[in-house]
Amino acid sequence: MTTSADAPSLLVFGGGYLGQAAAREALRRGGRASATSRDPETRRLLAAKGIAPVDPTDAKALGEALAAAQAVLITTPPDVHGCPALRALTPLAADAWPDWIGYASSTAVYGDRAGGWVFEGDPLNAATLAGARRARVERDWLDGAQGMGLTLQVFRLPGFYGPGRSVIDRLRAGNARLVKKPGQVFNRIHVDDIVSGLFASMARPRPGGVYNLTDDEPTSADVVTAWAAERLGLPRPPEVDWTDPEVSEAMRRFYLDSKRVSNARAKAELGWRPRYPSYREGLEAILAEKAP
Ligand SMILES: NC(=O)c1ccc[n+]([C@@H]2O[C@H](COP(=O)([O-])OP(=O)(O)OC[C@H]3O[C@@H](n4cnc5c(N)ncnc54)[C@H](OP(=O)(O)O)[C@@H]3O)[C@@H](O)[C@H]2O)c1
């Protein structure tokens, strides 16, 4: 079976925000999509969207979905033991792995670069427990795939946003903050640009390939928030220092690292370009989509 990026048969392990976006794109291209969820209600919602739902704890159903797939995308975050998807799929796949495996990783593996540029070949230096776990799971997948001769690609993602999940929603809900950390800079990416990068890779698989999929304009988060508030005609949210207890632990983790993540390799090797090169185009697209 060959992978057709035009109309793939895609299995997503982890049918969450990114996983569903990728599954929808497979369907839009005339292919088939299945996605896992441990939650019966989410499986019902997946089915309603035309995505074949799979209970990942049902080994028989998961094995069948894997056997029918030409491509498999892993979006589950690591747990304390490593990668839940690697544990679930390895005993089922035997020598029947799909022709394209994508692992959704995180730019957290790079740690802090004091605002400098970082590239895929640079040594990893995760500053958080989550980043260190992610680096270990990447290694597990890369080593395992090399040993088994699989076409595995790793995609390192910064914080991503899209419809229903962006600063626009936080501003409208009144819980956005201008979090201040002097000199802080990082990338973000619109979810549609991740999906286009994944499909570009399916068309040009490279075993062991590691790609940063990021926007072109690393920017501090308070600049993005202030721009969006002005664009929406809403008051500027209150300023808080990044160390303020009001800033959640999850949010604070974003501020530990300051870096500019290069997307040059994905552009050169995959012929990929972000449709939304900065937050401005990406947020405008969300606003346009929601307009009546
Ligand atoms: N969001 C960001 O800004 C960002 C940035 C960089 C990297 N990432 C990474 O990118 C990936 C996708 O992100 P996302 O925002 O799409 O995540 P998400 O919406 O939370 O989707 C991930 C899905 O994985 C499933 N899952 C989690 N743990 C599992 C387990 N132990 N066994 C089986 N399934 C499990 C969950 O599905 P059920 O609970 O329905 O089974 C969940 O819906 C994640 O690994 C995330 O850490 C995210």
The ligand as an SDF file (V2000), in Angstrom:
LIG
                    3D

 48 52  0  0  0  0  0  0  0  0999 V2000
   -1.7360   22.6510   22.0310 N   0  0  0  0  0  0  0  0  0  0  0  0
   -0.5260   23.1810   21.8420 C   0  0  0  0  0  0  0  0  0  0  0  0
   -0.3430   24.4050   21.7830 O   0  0  0  0  0  0  0  0  0  0  0  0
    0.6650   22.2450   21.6400 C   0  0  0  0  0  0  0  0  0  0  0  0
    1.9290   22.7630   21.3990 C   0  0  0  0  0  0  0  0  0  0  0  0
    2.9860   21.8800   21.1290 C   0  0  0  0  0  0  0  0  0  0  0  0
    2.7750   20.5110   21.1590 C   0  0  0  0  0  0  0  0  0  0  0  0
    1.5080   20.0480   21.4380 N   0  0  0  0  0  0  0  0  0  0  0  0
    1.2940   18.6100   21.4300 C   0  0  0  0  0  0  0  0  0  0  0  0
    0.6160   18.2710   20.2360 O   0  0  0  0  0  0  0  0  0  0  0  0
   -0.2180   17.1250   20.4880 C   0  0  0  0  0  0  0  0  0  0  0  0
   -1.6380   17.4280   20.0470 C   0  0  0  0  0  0  0  0  0  0  0  0
   -2.1180   18.5470   20.7750 O   0  0  0  0  0  0  0  0  0  0  0  0
   -3.6890   18.8290   20.9090 P   0  0  0  0  0  0  0  0  0  0  0  0
   -3.7940   20.2130   21.4160 O   0  0  0  0  0  0  0  0  0  0  0  0
   -4.3810   18.4200   19.6780 O   0  0  0  0  0  0  0  0  0  0  0  0
   -4.0360   17.8160   22.0960 O   0  0  0  0  0  0  0  0  0  0  0  0
   -5.4520   17.2760   22.5510 P   0  0  0  0  0  0  0  0  0  0  0  0
   -6.5600   18.0850   21.9700 O   0  0  0  0  0  0  0  0  0  0  0  0
   -5.3950   17.1270   24.0340 O   0  0  0  0  0  0  0  0  0  0  0  0
   -5.4930   15.8150   21.8630 O   0  0  0  0  0  0  0  0  0  0  0  0
   -4.6740   14.7640   22.2880 C   0  0  0  0  0  0  0  0  0  0  0  0
   -5.5420   13.5360   22.4120 C   0  0  0  0  0  0  0  0  0  0  0  0
   -4.7490   12.4320   22.8560 O   0  0  0  0  0  0  0  0  0  0  0  0
   -5.5750   11.5220   23.5570 C   0  0  0  0  0  0  0  0  0  0  0  0
   -4.7900   10.9520   24.6560 N   0  0  0  0  0  0  0  0  0  0  0  0
   -4.1340   11.6100   25.6260 C   0  0  0  0  0  0  0  0  0  0  0  0
   -3.5380   10.7290   26.4590 N   0  0  0  0  0  0  0  0  0  0  0  0
   -3.8350    9.4930   25.9950 C   0  0  0  0  0  0  0  0  0  0  0  0
   -3.5410    8.1870   26.4310 C   0  0  0  0  0  0  0  0  0  0  0  0
   -2.8020    7.9640   27.5320 N   0  0  0  0  0  0  0  0  0  0  0  0
   -4.0140    7.1290   25.7170 N   0  0  0  0  0  0  0  0  0  0  0  0
   -4.7830    7.3370   24.6220 C   0  0  0  0  0  0  0  0  0  0  0  0
   -5.1110    8.5600   24.1680 N   0  0  0  0  0  0  0  0  0  0  0  0
   -4.6400    9.6170   24.8570 C   0  0  0  0  0  0  0  0  0  0  0  0
   -6.7730   12.3190   24.0900 C   0  0  0  0  0  0  0  0  0  0  0  0
   -7.9330   11.6860   23.5800 O   0  0  0  0  0  0  0  0  0  0  0  0
   -9.0550   11.0100   24.5340 P   0  0  0  0  0  0  0  0  0  0  0  0
   -8.8940   11.5870   25.9070 O   0  0  0  0  0  0  0  0  0  0  0  0
  -10.3390   11.4030   23.8450 O   0  0  0  0  0  0  0  0  0  0  0  0
   -8.7580    9.5440   24.4560 O   0  0  0  0  0  0  0  0  0  0  0  0
   -6.6380   13.6990   23.4280 C   0  0  0  0  0  0  0  0  0  0  0  0
   -7.8320   14.0970   22.7970 O   0  0  0  0  0  0  0  0  0  0  0  0
   -0.1060   16.8280   21.9810 C   0  0  0  0  0  0  0  0  0  0  0  0
    0.8600   15.8200   22.1780 O   0  0  0  0  0  0  0  0  0  0  0  0
    0.3820   18.1370   22.5520 C   0  0  0  0  0  0  0  0  0  0  0  0
    1.0840   17.9660   23.7620 O   0  0  0  0  0  0  0  0  0  0  0  0
    0.4570   20.8710   21.6760 C   0  0  0  0  0  0  0  0  0  0  0  0
  1  2  1  0
  2  3  2  0
  2  4  1  0
  4  5  1  0
  4 48  2  0
  5  6  2  0
  6  7  1  0
  7  8  2  0
  8  9  1  0
  8 48  1  0
  9 10  1  0
  9 46  1  0
 10 11  1  0
 11 12  1  0
 11 44  1  0
 12 13  1  0
 13 14  1  0
 14 15  2  0
 14 16  1  0
 14 17  1  0
 17 18  1  0
 18 19  2  0
 18 20  1  0
 18 21  1  0
 21 22  1  0
 22 23  1  0
 23 24  1  0
 23 42  1  0
 24 25  1  0
 25 26  1  0
 25 36  1  0
 26 27  1  0
 26 35  1  0
 27 28  2  0
 28 29  1  0
 29 30  1  0
 29 35  2  0
 30 31  1  0
 30 32  2  0
 32 33  1  0
 33 34  2  0
 34 35  1  0
 36 37  1  0
 36 42  1  0
 37 38  1  0
 38 39  2  0
 38 40  1  0
 38 41  1  0
 42 43  1  0
 44 45  1  0
 44 46  1  0
 46 47  1  0
M  CHG  2   8   1  16  -1
M  END
$$$$
